[in-house]
Amino acid sequence: MQQQNIGAGQQAQQNIMPQPPNVITTKDHLYITDMLSWNLLAMKKAHFFAQQCQDQEVATALDQAGRMHHAHYQTILHHLQQQQQMPKGMQ
């Protein structure tokens, strides 16, 4: 059993790409859209519940979680915008 795990680990290491491909497949696009939606929804829920919370410590933790999801959302958008702004020859 242990040999099978070692073999699978070596195979996974061989398939690592040094750089992502320059195209986004339909499946990739749908996953990126999902990631944006998940982060936006999590940010909105954290903000809403932080506003409703009576315990200031819990409200602060929820606010921090909301800011984290907002940062992730912005990071994903930033990467997508950079990709769109690249000259055609560099993509």
KEMAR-274092 format. One record per atom (N, C-alpha, C): residue number from 0; residue in one letter; atom name; x, y, z. Coordinates in Angstrom, 1 decimal. Layout:
<atom><n>NUM</n><res>A</res><atom>CA</atom><u>X</u><v>Y</v><w>Z</w></atom>
...
//
This chain:
<atom><n>0</n><res>M</res><atom>N</atom><u>0.8</u><v>-1.2</v><w>0.0</w></atom>
<atom><n>0</n><res>M</res><atom>CA</atom><u>0.0</u><v>0.0</v><w>0.0</w></atom>
<atom><n>0</n><res>M</res><atom>C</atom><u>0.9</u><v>1.3</v><w>0.0</w></atom>
<atom><n>1</n><res>Q</res><atom>N</atom><u>2.0</u><v>1.2</v><w>0.8</w></atom>
<atom><n>1</n><res>Q</res><atom>CA</atom><u>2.8</u><v>2.4</v><w>0.9</w></atom>
<atom><n>1</n><res>Q</res><atom>C</atom><u>3.5</u><v>2.6</v><w>-0.5</w></atom>
<atom><n>2</n><res>Q</res><atom>N</atom><u>3.9</u><v>1.6</v><w>-1.2</w></atom>
<atom><n>2</n><res>Q</res><atom>CA</atom><u>4.5</u><v>1.8</v><w>-2.5</w></atom>
<atom><n>2</n><res>Q</res><atom>C</atom><u>3.6</u><v>2.4</v><w>-3.5</w></atom>
<atom><n>3</n><res>Q</res><atom>N</atom><u>2.3</u><v>2.1</v><w>-3.4</w></atom>
<atom><n>3</n><res>Q</res><atom>CA</atom><u>1.3</u><v>2.8</v><w>-4.3</w></atom>
<atom><n>3</n><res>Q</res><atom>C</atom><u>1.2</u><v>4.2</v><w>-4.0</w></atom>
<atom><n>4</n><res>N</res><atom>N</atom><u>1.3</u><v>4.7</v><w>-2.7</w></atom>
<atom><n>4</n><res>N</res><atom>CA</atom><u>1.2</u><v>6.1</v><w>-2.4</w></atom>
<atom><n>4</n><res>N</res><atom>C</atom><u>2.5</u><v>6.8</v><w>-2.9</w></atom>
<atom><n>5</n><res>I</res><atom>N</atom><u>3.6</u><v>6.2</v><w>-2.8</w></atom>
<atom><n>5</n><res>I</res><atom>CA</atom><u>4.8</u><v>6.8</v><w>-3.2</w></atom>
<atom><n>5</n><res>I</res><atom>C</atom><u>4.8</u><v>7.0</v><w>-4.7</w></atom>
<atom><n>6</n><res>G</res><atom>N</atom><u>4.3</u><v>5.9</v><w>-5.5</w></atom>
<atom><n>6</n><res>G</res><atom>CA</atom><u>4.2</u><v>6.0</v><w>-6.9</w></atom>
<atom><n>6</n><res>G</res><atom>C</atom><u>3.2</u><v>7.1</v><w>-7.3</w></atom>
<atom><n>7</n><res>A</res><atom>N</atom><u>2.1</u><v>7.3</v><w>-6.6</w></atom>
<atom><n>7</n><res>A</res><atom>CA</atom><u>1.2</u><v>8.3</v><w>-7.0</w></atom>
<atom><n>7</n><res>A</res><atom>C</atom><u>1.8</u><v>9.7</v><w>-6.7</w></atom>
<atom><n>8</n><res>G</res><atom>N</atom><u>2.5</u><v>9.8</v><w>-5.6</w></atom>
<atom><n>8</n><res>G</res><atom>CA</atom><u>3.2</u><v>11.1</v><w>-5.3</w></atom>
<atom><n>8</n><res>G</res><atom>C</atom><u>4.2</u><v>11.5</v><w>-6.3</w></atom>
<atom><n>9</n><res>Q</res><atom>N</atom><u>5.0</u><v>10.5</v><w>-6.8</w></atom>
<atom><n>9</n><res>Q</res><atom>CA</atom><u>6.0</u><v>10.8</v><w>-7.8</w></atom>
<atom><n>9</n><res>Q</res><atom>C</atom><u>5.3</u><v>11.2</v><w>-9.1</w></atom>
<atom><n>10</n><res>Q</res><atom>N</atom><u>4.2</u><v>10.6</v><w>-9.5</w></atom>
<atom><n>10</n><res>Q</res><atom>CA</atom><u>3.5</u><v>10.9</v><w>-10.7</w></atom>
<atom><n>10</n><res>Q</res><atom>C</atom><u>2.9</u><v>12.3</v><w>-10.6</w></atom>
<atom><n>11</n><res>A</res><atom>N</atom><u>2.4</u><v>12.7</v><w>-9.5</w></atom>
<atom><n>11</n><res>A</res><atom>CA</atom><u>1.8</u><v>14.0</v><w>-9.3</w></atom>
<atom><n>11</n><res>A</res><atom>C</atom><u>2.9</u><v>15.1</v><w>-9.4</w></atom>
<atom><n>12</n><res>Q</res><atom>N</atom><u>4.1</u><v>14.8</v><w>-8.9</w></atom>
<atom><n>12</n><res>Q</res><atom>CA</atom><u>5.2</u><v>15.8</v><w>-9.0</w></atom>
<atom><n>12</n><res>Q</res><atom>C</atom><u>5.6</u><v>15.9</v><w>-10.5</w></atom>
<atom><n>13</n><res>Q</res><atom>N</atom><u>5.5</u><v>14.9</v><w>-11.3</w></atom>
<atom><n>13</n><res>Q</res><atom>CA</atom><u>5.9</u><v>15.0</v><w>-12.7</w></atom>
<atom><n>13</n><res>Q</res><atom>C</atom><u>4.9</u><v>15.9</v><w>-13.5</w></atom>
<atom><n>14</n><res>N</res><atom>N</atom><u>3.7</u><v>16.0</v><w>-13.0</w></atom>
<atom><n>14</n><res>N</res><atom>CA</atom><u>2.7</u><v>16.7</v><w>-13.8</w></atom>
<atom><n>14</n><res>N</res><atom>C</atom><u>2.6</u><v>18.1</v><w>-13.4</w></atom>
<atom><n>15</n><res>I</res><atom>N</atom><u>3.4</u><v>18.6</v><w>-12.5</w></atom>
<atom><n>15</n><res>I</res><atom>CA</atom><u>3.3</u><v>20.0</v><w>-12.1</w></atom>
<atom><n>15</n><res>I</res><atom>C</atom><u>3.8</u><v>20.9</v><w>-13.3</w></atom>
<atom><n>16</n><res>M</res><atom>N</atom><u>3.0</u><v>21.9</v><w>-13.6</w></atom>
<atom><n>16</n><res>M</res><atom>CA</atom><u>3.4</u><v>22.8</v><w>-14.7</w></atom>
<atom><n>16</n><res>M</res><atom>C</atom><u>4.2</u><v>24.0</v><w>-14.1</w></atom>
<atom><n>17</n><res>P</res><atom>N</atom><u>5.3</u><v>24.4</v><w>-14.8</w></atom>
<atom><n>17</n><res>P</res><atom>CA</atom><u>6.1</u><v>25.5</v><w>-14.3</w></atom>
<atom><n>17</n><res>P</res><atom>C</atom><u>5.3</u><v>26.8</v><w>-14.4</w></atom>
<atom><n>18</n><res>Q</res><atom>N</atom><u>4.4</u><v>26.9</v><w>-15.3</w></atom>
<atom><n>18</n><res>Q</res><atom>CA</atom><u>3.7</u><v>28.1</v><w>-15.5</w></atom>
<atom><n>18</n><res>Q</res><atom>C</atom><u>2.3</u><v>27.7</v><w>-16.0</w></atom>
<atom><n>19</n><res>P</res><atom>N</atom><u>1.2</u><v>28.4</v><w>-15.6</w></atom>
<atom><n>19</n><res>P</res><atom>CA</atom><u>-0.1</u><v>28.0</v><w>-16.0</w></atom>
<atom><n>19</n><res>P</res><atom>C</atom><u>-0.3</u><v>28.3</v><w>-17.5</w></atom>
<atom><n>20</n><res>P</res><atom>N</atom><u>-1.2</u><v>27.6</v><w>-18.2</w></atom>
<atom><n>20</n><res>P</res><atom>CA</atom><u>-1.4</u><v>27.8</v><w>-19.6</w></atom>
<atom><n>20</n><res>P</res><atom>C</atom><u>-2.0</u><v>29.2</v><w>-19.9</w></atom>
<atom><n>21</n><res>N</res><atom>N</atom><u>-1.8</u><v>29.7</v><w>-21.1</w></atom>
<atom><n>21</n><res>N</res><atom>CA</atom><u>-2.3</u><v>31.0</v><w>-21.4</w></atom>
<atom><n>21</n><res>N</res><atom>C</atom><u>-3.8</u><v>31.1</v><w>-21.9</w></atom>
<atom><n>22</n><res>V</res><atom>N</atom><u>-4.4</u><v>29.9</v><w>-21.8</w></atom>
<atom><n>22</n><res>V</res><atom>CA</atom><u>-5.9</u><v>29.9</v><w>-22.1</w></atom>
<atom><n>22</n><res>V</res><atom>C</atom><u>-6.7</u><v>29.5</v><w>-20.9</w></atom>
<atom><n>23</n><res>I</res><atom>N</atom><u>-7.9</u><v>30.0</v><w>-20.9</w></atom>
<atom><n>23</n><res>I</res><atom>CA</atom><u>-8.8</u><v>29.6</v><w>-19.8</w></atom>
<atom><n>23</n><res>I</res><atom>C</atom><u>-9.9</u><v>28.8</v><w>-20.5</w></atom>
<atom><n>24</n><res>T</res><atom>N</atom><u>-10.0</u><v>27.6</v><w>-20.0</w></atom>
<atom><n>24</n><res>T</res><atom>CA</atom><u>-11.1</u><v>26.7</v><w>-20.6</w></atom>
<atom><n>24</n><res>T</res><atom>C</atom><u>-12.4</u><v>27.1</v><w>-20.0</w></atom>
<atom><n>25</n><res>T</res><atom>N</atom><u>-13.5</u><v>26.5</v><w>-20.6</w></atom>
<atom><n>25</n><res>T</res><atom>CA</atom><u>-14.8</u><v>26.8</v><w>-20.1</w></atom>
<atom><n>25</n><res>T</res><atom>C</atom><u>-14.9</u><v>26.3</v><w>-18.6</w></atom>
<atom><n>26</n><res>K</res><atom>N</atom><u>-14.3</u><v>25.2</v><w>-18.3</w></atom>
<atom><n>26</n><res>K</res><atom>CA</atom><u>-14.4</u><v>24.6</v><w>-17.0</w></atom>
<atom><n>26</n><res>K</res><atom>C</atom><u>-13.6</u><v>25.6</v><w>-16.0</w></atom>
<atom><n>27</n><res>D</res><atom>N</atom><u>-12.4</u><v>26.1</v><w>-16.4</w></atom>
<atom><n>27</n><res>D</res><atom>CA</atom><u>-11.7</u><v>27.1</v><w>-15.6</w></atom>
<atom><n>27</n><res>D</res><atom>C</atom><u>-12.5</u><v>28.3</v><w>-15.4</w></atom>
<atom><n>28</n><res>H</res><atom>N</atom><u>-13.1</u><v>28.8</v><w>-16.4</w></atom>
<atom><n>28</n><res>H</res><atom>CA</atom><u>-13.9</u><v>30.0</v><w>-16.3</w></atom>
<atom><n>28</n><res>H</res><atom>C</atom><u>-15.1</u><v>29.9</v><w>-15.3</w></atom>
<atom><n>29</n><res>L</res><atom>N</atom><u>-15.7</u><v>28.7</v><w>-15.4</w></atom>
<atom><n>29</n><res>L</res><atom>CA</atom><u>-16.8</u><v>28.4</v><w>-14.5</w></atom>
<atom><n>29</n><res>L</res><atom>C</atom><u>-16.3</u><v>28.3</v><w>-13.0</w></atom>
<atom><n>30</n><res>Y</res><atom>N</atom><u>-15.2</u><v>27.7</v><w>-12.8</w></atom>
<atom><n>30</n><res>Y</res><atom>CA</atom><u>-14.6</u><v>27.6</v><w>-11.5</w></atom>
<atom><n>30</n><res>Y</res><atom>C</atom><u>-14.2</u><v>29.0</v><w>-11.0</w></atom>
<atom><n>31</n><res>I</res><atom>N</atom><u>-13.6</u><v>29.8</v><w>-11.8</w></atom>
<atom><n>31</n><res>I</res><atom>CA</atom><u>-13.2</u><v>31.2</v><w>-11.4</w></atom>
<atom><n>31</n><res>I</res><atom>C</atom><u>-14.5</u><v>32.0</v><w>-11.0</w></atom>
<atom><n>32</n><res>T</res><atom>N</atom><u>-15.5</u><v>31.9</v><w>-11.8</w></atom>
<atom><n>32</n><res>T</res><atom>CA</atom><u>-16.8</u><v>32.5</v><w>-11.5</w></atom>
<atom><n>32</n><res>T</res><atom>C</atom><u>-17.3</u><v>32.0</v><w>-10.2</w></atom>
<atom><n>33</n><res>D</res><atom>N</atom><u>-17.3</u><v>30.7</v><w>-9.9</w></atom>
<atom><n>33</n><res>D</res><atom>CA</atom><u>-17.7</u><v>30.2</v><w>-8.6</w></atom>
<atom><n>33</n><res>D</res><atom>C</atom><u>-16.9</u><v>30.8</v><w>-7.5</w></atom>
<atom><n>34</n><res>M</res><atom>N</atom><u>-15.5</u><v>30.8</v><w>-7.6</w></atom>
<atom><n>34</n><res>M</res><atom>CA</atom><u>-14.7</u><v>31.4</v><w>-6.6</w></atom>
<atom><n>34</n><res>M</res><atom>C</atom><u>-15.0</u><v>32.8</v><w>-6.3</w></atom>
<atom><n>35</n><res>L</res><atom>N</atom><u>-15.3</u><v>33.6</v><w>-7.3</w></atom>
<atom><n>35</n><res>L</res><atom>CA</atom><u>-15.7</u><v>35.0</v><w>-7.0</w></atom>
<atom><n>35</n><res>L</res><atom>C</atom><u>-17.0</u><v>35.0</v><w>-6.3</w></atom>
<atom><n>36</n><res>S</res><atom>N</atom><u>-18.0</u><v>34.2</v><w>-6.7</w></atom>
<atom><n>36</n><res>S</res><atom>CA</atom><u>-19.3</u><v>34.2</v><w>-6.1</w></atom>
<atom><n>36</n><res>S</res><atom>C</atom><u>-19.2</u><v>33.8</v><w>-4.6</w></atom>
<atom><n>37</n><res>W</res><atom>N</atom><u>-18.4</u><v>32.7</v><w>-4.3</w></atom>
<atom><n>37</n><res>W</res><atom>CA</atom><u>-18.2</u><v>32.2</v><w>-3.0</w></atom>
<atom><n>37</n><res>W</res><atom>C</atom><u>-17.6</u><v>33.3</v><w>-2.1</w></atom>
<atom><n>38</n><res>N</res><atom>N</atom><u>-16.6</u><v>34.0</v><w>-2.6</w></atom>
<atom><n>38</n><res>N</res><atom>CA</atom><u>-16.0</u><v>35.0</v><w>-1.7</w></atom>
<atom><n>38</n><res>N</res><atom>C</atom><u>-16.9</u><v>36.2</v><w>-1.5</w></atom>
<atom><n>39</n><res>L</res><atom>N</atom><u>-17.6</u><v>36.6</v><w>-2.6</w></atom>
<atom><n>39</n><res>L</res><atom>CA</atom><u>-18.5</u><v>37.7</v><w>-2.4</w></atom>
<atom><n>39</n><res>L</res><atom>C</atom><u>-19.6</u><v>37.4</v><w>-1.4</w></atom>
<atom><n>40</n><res>L</res><atom>N</atom><u>-20.2</u><v>36.2</v><w>-1.5</w></atom>
<atom><n>40</n><res>L</res><atom>CA</atom><u>-21.3</u><v>35.8</v><w>-0.6</w></atom>
<atom><n>40</n><res>L</res><atom>C</atom><u>-20.7</u><v>35.7</v><w>0.8</w></atom>
<atom><n>41</n><res>A</res><atom>N</atom><u>-19.6</u><v>35.1</v><w>1.0</w></atom>
<atom><n>41</n><res>A</res><atom>CA</atom><u>-19.0</u><v>35.0</v><w>2.4</w></atom>
<atom><n>41</n><res>A</res><atom>C</atom><u>-18.7</u><v>36.3</v><w>2.9</w></atom>
<atom><n>42</n><res>M</res><atom>N</atom><u>-18.3</u><v>37.3</v><w>2.1</w></atom>
<atom><n>42</n><res>M</res><atom>CA</atom><u>-18.0</u><v>38.6</v><w>2.6</w></atom>
<atom><n>42</n><res>M</res><atom>C</atom><u>-19.3</u><v>39.3</v><w>3.0</w></atom>
<atom><n>43</n><res>K</res><atom>N</atom><u>-20.4</u><v>39.2</v><w>2.2</w></atom>
<atom><n>43</n><res>K</res><atom>CA</atom><u>-21.7</u><v>39.8</v><w>2.6</w></atom>
<atom><n>43</n><res>K</res><atom>C</atom><u>-22.2</u><v>39.2</v><w>3.8</w></atom>
<atom><n>44</n><res>K</res><atom>N</atom><u>-22.2</u><v>37.8</v><w>4.0</w></atom>
<atom><n>44</n><res>K</res><atom>CA</atom><u>-22.7</u><v>37.2</v><w>5.2</w></atom>
<atom><n>44</n><res>K</res><atom>C</atom><u>-21.9</u><v>37.6</v><w>6.4</w></atom>
<atom><n>45</n><res>A</res><atom>N</atom><u>-20.6</u><v>37.6</v><w>6.3</w></atom>
<atom><n>45</n><res>A</res><atom>CA</atom><u>-19.8</u><v>38.0</v><w>7.5</w></atom>
<atom><n>45</n><res>A</res><atom>C</atom><u>-20.2</u><v>39.5</v><w>7.9</w></atom>
<atom><n>46</n><res>H</res><atom>N</atom><u>-20.3</u><v>40.3</v><w>6.9</w></atom>
<atom><n>46</n><res>H</res><atom>CA</atom><u>-20.7</u><v>41.7</v><w>7.2</w></atom>
<atom><n>46</n><res>H</res><atom>C</atom><u>-22.1</u><v>41.8</v><w>7.9</w></atom>
<atom><n>47</n><res>F</res><atom>N</atom><u>-23.0</u><v>41.1</v><w>7.3</w></atom>
<atom><n>47</n><res>F</res><atom>CA</atom><u>-24.4</u><v>41.1</v><w>7.9</w></atom>
<atom><n>47</n><res>F</res><atom>C</atom><u>-24.4</u><v>40.6</v><w>9.3</w></atom>
<atom><n>48</n><res>F</res><atom>N</atom><u>-23.8</u><v>39.4</v><w>9.5</w></atom>
<atom><n>48</n><res>F</res><atom>CA</atom><u>-23.8</u><v>38.9</v><w>10.9</w></atom>
<atom><n>48</n><res>F</res><atom>C</atom><u>-23.0</u><v>39.7</v><w>11.9</w></atom>
<atom><n>49</n><res>A</res><atom>N</atom><u>-21.9</u><v>40.3</v><w>11.4</w></atom>
<atom><n>49</n><res>A</res><atom>CA</atom><u>-21.1</u><v>41.2</v><w>12.3</w></atom>
<atom><n>49</n><res>A</res><atom>C</atom><u>-22.0</u><v>42.4</v><w>12.8</w></atom>
<atom><n>50</n><res>Q</res><atom>N</atom><u>-22.9</u><v>42.9</v><w>11.9</w></atom>
<atom><n>50</n><res>Q</res><atom>CA</atom><u>-23.8</u><v>44.0</v><w>12.2</w></atom>
<atom><n>50</n><res>Q</res><atom>C</atom><u>-24.8</u><v>43.5</v><w>13.2</w></atom>
<atom><n>51</n><res>Q</res><atom>N</atom><u>-25.2</u><v>42.3</v><w>13.1</w></atom>
<atom><n>51</n><res>Q</res><atom>CA</atom><u>-26.3</u><v>41.8</v><w>14.0</w></atom>
<atom><n>51</n><res>Q</res><atom>C</atom><u>-25.8</u><v>41.3</v><w>15.4</w></atom>
<atom><n>52</n><res>C</res><atom>N</atom><u>-24.5</u><v>41.1</v><w>15.5</w></atom>
<atom><n>52</n><res>C</res><atom>CA</atom><u>-23.9</u><v>40.4</v><w>16.6</w></atom>
<atom><n>52</n><res>C</res><atom>C</atom><u>-23.8</u><v>41.4</v><w>17.8</w></atom>
<atom><n>53</n><res>Q</res><atom>N</atom><u>-24.2</u><v>40.9</v><w>19.0</w></atom>
<atom><n>53</n><res>Q</res><atom>CA</atom><u>-24.1</u><v>41.6</v><w>20.3</w></atom>
<atom><n>53</n><res>Q</res><atom>C</atom><u>-22.7</u><v>41.6</v><w>20.9</w></atom>
<atom><n>54</n><res>D</res><atom>N</atom><u>-22.0</u><v>40.5</v><w>20.7</w></atom>
<atom><n>54</n><res>D</res><atom>CA</atom><u>-20.7</u><v>40.3</v><w>21.3</w></atom>
<atom><n>54</n><res>D</res><atom>C</atom><u>-19.7</u><v>41.0</v><w>20.4</w></atom>
<atom><n>55</n><res>Q</res><atom>N</atom><u>-19.0</u><v>42.0</v><w>21.0</w></atom>
<atom><n>55</n><res>Q</res><atom>CA</atom><u>-18.0</u><v>42.7</v><w>20.2</w></atom>
<atom><n>55</n><res>Q</res><atom>C</atom><u>-16.9</u><v>41.9</v><w>19.7</w></atom>
<atom><n>56</n><res>E</res><atom>N</atom><u>-16.4</u><v>40.9</v><w>20.5</w></atom>
<atom><n>56</n><res>E</res><atom>CA</atom><u>-15.3</u><v>40.1</v><w>20.0</w></atom>
<atom><n>56</n><res>E</res><atom>C</atom><u>-15.7</u><v>39.2</v><w>18.8</w></atom>
<atom><n>57</n><res>V</res><atom>N</atom><u>-16.9</u><v>38.7</v><w>18.9</w></atom>
<atom><n>57</n><res>V</res><atom>CA</atom><u>-17.4</u><v>37.9</v><w>17.7</w></atom>
<atom><n>57</n><res>V</res><atom>C</atom><u>-17.6</u><v>38.8</v><w>16.5</w></atom>
<atom><n>58</n><res>A</res><atom>N</atom><u>-18.1</u><v>40.0</v><w>16.7</w></atom>
<atom><n>58</n><res>A</res><atom>CA</atom><u>-18.4</u><v>40.9</v><w>15.6</w></atom>
<atom><n>58</n><res>A</res><atom>C</atom><u>-17.0</u><v>41.3</v><w>15.0</w></atom>
<atom><n>59</n><res>T</res><atom>N</atom><u>-16.0</u><v>41.5</v><w>15.8</w></atom>
<atom><n>59</n><res>T</res><atom>CA</atom><u>-14.7</u><v>41.8</v><w>15.2</w></atom>
<atom><n>59</n><res>T</res><atom>C</atom><u>-14.1</u><v>40.6</v><w>14.4</w></atom>
<atom><n>60</n><res>A</res><atom>N</atom><u>-14.3</u><v>39.4</v><w>14.9</w></atom>
<atom><n>60</n><res>A</res><atom>CA</atom><u>-13.8</u><v>38.2</v><w>14.2</w></atom>
<atom><n>60</n><res>A</res><atom>C</atom><u>-14.6</u><v>38.1</v><w>12.9</w></atom>
<atom><n>61</n><res>L</res><atom>N</atom><u>-15.9</u><v>38.3</v><w>12.9</w></atom>
<atom><n>61</n><res>L</res><atom>CA</atom><u>-16.7</u><v>38.2</v><w>11.6</w></atom>
<atom><n>61</n><res>L</res><atom>C</atom><u>-16.2</u><v>39.3</v><w>10.7</w></atom>
<atom><n>62</n><res>D</res><atom>N</atom><u>-16.0</u><v>40.5</v><w>11.2</w></atom>
<atom><n>62</n><res>D</res><atom>CA</atom><u>-15.5</u><v>41.6</v><w>10.3</w></atom>
<atom><n>62</n><res>D</res><atom>C</atom><u>-14.2</u><v>41.2</v><w>9.7</w></atom>
<atom><n>63</n><res>Q</res><atom>N</atom><u>-13.3</u><v>40.7</v><w>10.4</w></atom>
<atom><n>63</n><res>Q</res><atom>CA</atom><u>-12.0</u><v>40.2</v><w>9.9</w></atom>
<atom><n>63</n><res>Q</res><atom>C</atom><u>-12.1</u><v>39.2</v><w>8.8</w></atom>
<atom><n>64</n><res>A</res><atom>N</atom><u>-13.1</u><v>38.2</v><w>9.1</w></atom>
<atom><n>64</n><res>A</res><atom>CA</atom><u>-13.3</u><v>37.2</v><w>8.1</w></atom>
<atom><n>64</n><res>A</res><atom>C</atom><u>-13.9</u><v>37.8</v><w>6.8</w></atom>
<atom><n>65</n><res>G</res><atom>N</atom><u>-14.8</u><v>38.8</v><w>6.9</w></atom>
<atom><n>65</n><res>G</res><atom>CA</atom><u>-15.3</u><v>39.5</v><w>5.8</w></atom>
<atom><n>65</n><res>G</res><atom>C</atom><u>-14.3</u><v>40.2</v><w>5.0</w></atom>
<atom><n>66</n><res>R</res><atom>N</atom><u>-13.4</u><v>40.9</v><w>5.7</w></atom>
<atom><n>66</n><res>R</res><atom>CA</atom><u>-12.3</u><v>41.6</v><w>5.0</w></atom>
<atom><n>66</n><res>R</res><atom>C</atom><u>-11.3</u><v>40.6</v><w>4.3</w></atom>
<atom><n>67</n><res>M</res><atom>N</atom><u>-11.1</u><v>39.4</v><w>4.9</w></atom>
<atom><n>67</n><res>M</res><atom>CA</atom><u>-10.3</u><v>38.4</v><w>4.2</w></atom>
<atom><n>67</n><res>M</res><atom>C</atom><u>-10.9</u><v>38.0</v><w>2.9</w></atom>
<atom><n>68</n><res>H</res><atom>N</atom><u>-12.2</u><v>37.7</v><w>3.0</w></atom>
<atom><n>68</n><res>H</res><atom>CA</atom><u>-12.9</u><v>37.3</v><w>1.7</w></atom>
<atom><n>68</n><res>H</res><atom>C</atom><u>-12.9</u><v>38.4</v><w>0.7</w></atom>
<atom><n>69</n><res>H</res><atom>N</atom><u>-13.0</u><v>39.6</v><w>1.1</w></atom>
<atom><n>69</n><res>H</res><atom>CA</atom><u>-13.0</u><v>40.8</v><w>0.2</w></atom>
<atom><n>69</n><res>H</res><atom>C</atom><u>-11.6</u><v>40.9</v><w>-0.4</w></atom>
<atom><n>70</n><res>A</res><atom>N</atom><u>-10.5</u><v>40.6</v><w>0.3</w></atom>
<atom><n>70</n><res>A</res><atom>CA</atom><u>-9.2</u><v>40.6</v><w>-0.2</w></atom>
<atom><n>70</n><res>A</res><atom>C</atom><u>-9.0</u><v>39.5</v><w>-1.2</w></atom>
<atom><n>71</n><res>H</res><atom>N</atom><u>-9.5</u><v>38.3</v><w>-0.9</w></atom>
<atom><n>71</n><res>H</res><atom>CA</atom><u>-9.4</u><v>37.2</v><w>-1.9</w></atom>
<atom><n>71</n><res>H</res><atom>C</atom><u>-10.2</u><v>37.6</v><w>-3.2</w></atom>
<atom><n>72</n><res>Y</res><atom>N</atom><u>-11.4</u><v>38.2</v><w>-3.1</w></atom>
<atom><n>72</n><res>Y</res><atom>CA</atom><u>-12.1</u><v>38.6</v><w>-4.2</w></atom>
<atom><n>72</n><res>Y</res><atom>C</atom><u>-11.3</u><v>39.6</v><w>-5.1</w></atom>
<atom><n>73</n><res>Q</res><atom>N</atom><u>-10.8</u><v>40.5</v><w>-4.4</w></atom>
<atom><n>73</n><res>Q</res><atom>CA</atom><u>-10.0</u><v>41.6</v><w>-5.1</w></atom>
<atom><n>73</n><res>Q</res><atom>C</atom><u>-8.7</u><v>41.0</v><w>-5.8</w></atom>
<atom><n>74</n><res>T</res><atom>N</atom><u>-8.1</u><v>40.0</v><w>-5.1</w></atom>
<atom><n>74</n><res>T</res><atom>CA</atom><u>-6.9</u><v>39.4</v><w>-5.7</w></atom>
<atom><n>74</n><res>T</res><atom>C</atom><u>-7.3</u><v>38.6</v><w>-6.9</w></atom>
<atom><n>75</n><res>I</res><atom>N</atom><u>-8.4</u><v>37.9</v><w>-6.9</w></atom>
<atom><n>75</n><res>I</res><atom>CA</atom><u>-8.8</u><v>37.1</v><w>-8.1</w></atom>
<atom><n>75</n><res>I</res><atom>C</atom><u>-9.1</u><v>38.1</v><w>-9.2</w></atom>
<atom><n>76</n><res>L</res><atom>N</atom><u>-9.8</u><v>39.2</v><w>-9.0</w></atom>
<atom><n>76</n><res>L</res><atom>CA</atom><u>-10.1</u><v>40.2</v><w>-10.0</w></atom>
<atom><n>76</n><res>L</res><atom>C</atom><u>-8.8</u><v>40.8</v><w>-10.5</w></atom>
<atom><n>77</n><res>H</res><atom>N</atom><u>-7.9</u><v>41.1</v><w>-9.7</w></atom>
<atom><n>77</n><res>H</res><atom>CA</atom><u>-6.6</u><v>41.7</v><w>-10.1</w></atom>
<atom><n>77</n><res>H</res><atom>C</atom><u>-5.9</u><v>40.8</v><w>-11.1</w></atom>
<atom><n>78</n><res>H</res><atom>N</atom><u>-5.8</u><v>39.5</v><w>-10.7</w></atom>
<atom><n>78</n><res>H</res><atom>CA</atom><u>-5.1</u><v>38.5</v><w>-11.6</w></atom>
<atom><n>78</n><res>H</res><atom>C</atom><u>-5.9</u><v>38.5</v><w>-13.0</w></atom>
<atom><n>79</n><res>L</res><atom>N</atom><u>-7.2</u><v>38.5</v><w>-13.0</w></atom>
<atom><n>79</n><res>L</res><atom>CA</atom><u>-7.9</u><v>38.4</v><w>-14.2</w></atom>
<atom><n>79</n><res>L</res><atom>C</atom><u>-7.7</u><v>39.7</v><w>-15.1</w></atom>
<atom><n>80</n><res>Q</res><atom>N</atom><u>-7.7</u><v>40.8</v><w>-14.4</w></atom>
<atom><n>80</n><res>Q</res><atom>CA</atom><u>-7.5</u><v>42.1</v><w>-15.1</w></atom>
<atom><n>80</n><res>Q</res><atom>C</atom><u>-6.1</u><v>42.2</v><w>-15.7</w></atom>
<atom><n>81</n><res>Q</res><atom>N</atom><u>-5.1</u><v>41.7</v><w>-15.0</w></atom>
<atom><n>81</n><res>Q</res><atom>CA</atom><u>-3.7</u><v>41.7</v><w>-15.5</w></atom>
<atom><n>81</n><res>Q</res><atom>C</atom><u>-3.6</u><v>40.8</v><w>-16.7</w></atom>
<atom><n>82</n><res>Q</res><atom>N</atom><u>-4.3</u><v>39.7</v><w>-16.7</w></atom>
<atom><n>82</n><res>Q</res><atom>CA</atom><u>-4.3</u><v>38.7</v><w>-17.9</w></atom>
<atom><n>82</n><res>Q</res><atom>C</atom><u>-4.9</u><v>39.4</v><w>-19.1</w></atom>
<atom><n>83</n><res>Q</res><atom>N</atom><u>-6.0</u><v>40.2</v><w>-18.9</w></atom>
<atom><n>83</n><res>Q</res><atom>CA</atom><u>-6.7</u><v>40.8</v><w>-20.0</w></atom>
<atom><n>83</n><res>Q</res><atom>C</atom><u>-5.8</u><v>41.9</v><w>-20.6</w></atom>
<atom><n>84</n><res>Q</res><atom>N</atom><u>-5.0</u><v>42.6</v><w>-19.7</w></atom>
<atom><n>84</n><res>Q</res><atom>CA</atom><u>-4.2</u><v>43.7</v><w>-20.2</w></atom>
<atom><n>84</n><res>Q</res><atom>C</atom><u>-2.9</u><v>43.4</v><w>-20.9</w></atom>
<atom><n>85</n><res>M</res><atom>N</atom><u>-2.5</u><v>42.1</v><w>-20.8</w></atom>
<atom><n>85</n><res>M</res><atom>CA</atom><u>-1.3</u><v>41.7</v><w>-21.5</w></atom>
<atom><n>85</n><res>M</res><atom>C</atom><u>-1.4</u><v>41.8</v><w>-23.0</w></atom>
<atom><n>86</n><res>P</res><atom>N</atom><u>-0.3</u><v>42.2</v><w>-23.6</w></atom>
<atom><n>86</n><res>P</res><atom>CA</atom><u>-0.4</u><v>42.2</v><w>-25.1</w></atom>
<atom><n>86</n><res>P</res><atom>C</atom><u>-0.5</u><v>40.8</v><w>-25.6</w></atom>
<atom><n>87</n><res>K</res><atom>N</atom><u>-1.1</u><v>40.7</v><w>-26.8</w></atom>
<atom><n>87</n><res>K</res><atom>CA</atom><u>-1.4</u><v>39.4</v><w>-27.4</w></atom>
<atom><n>87</n><res>K</res><atom>C</atom><u>-0.2</u><v>38.5</v><w>-27.5</w></atom>
<atom><n>88</n><res>G</res><atom>N</atom><u>1.0</u><v>39.1</v><w>-27.8</w></atom>
<atom><n>88</n><res>G</res><atom>CA</atom><u>2.2</u><v>38.3</v><w>-28.0</w></atom>
<atom><n>88</n><res>G</res><atom>C</atom><u>2.7</u><v>37.7</v><w>-26.7</w></atom>
<atom><n>89</n><res>M</res><atom>N</atom><u>2.4</u><v>38.3</v><w>-25.5</w></atom>
<atom><n>89</n><res>M</res><atom>CA</atom><u>2.8</u><v>37.8</v><w>-24.2</w></atom>
<atom><n>89</n><res>M</res><atom>C</atom><u>1.9</u><v>36.8</v><w>-23.7</w></atom>
<atom><n>90</n><res>Q</res><atom>N</atom><u>0.7</u><v>36.7</v><w>-24.1</w></atom>
<atom><n>90</n><res>Q</res><atom>CA</atom><u>-0.3</u><v>35.7</v><w>-23.6</w></atom>
<atom><n>90</n><res>Q</res><atom>C</atom><u>0.0</u><v>34.3</v><w>-24.0</w></atom>
//
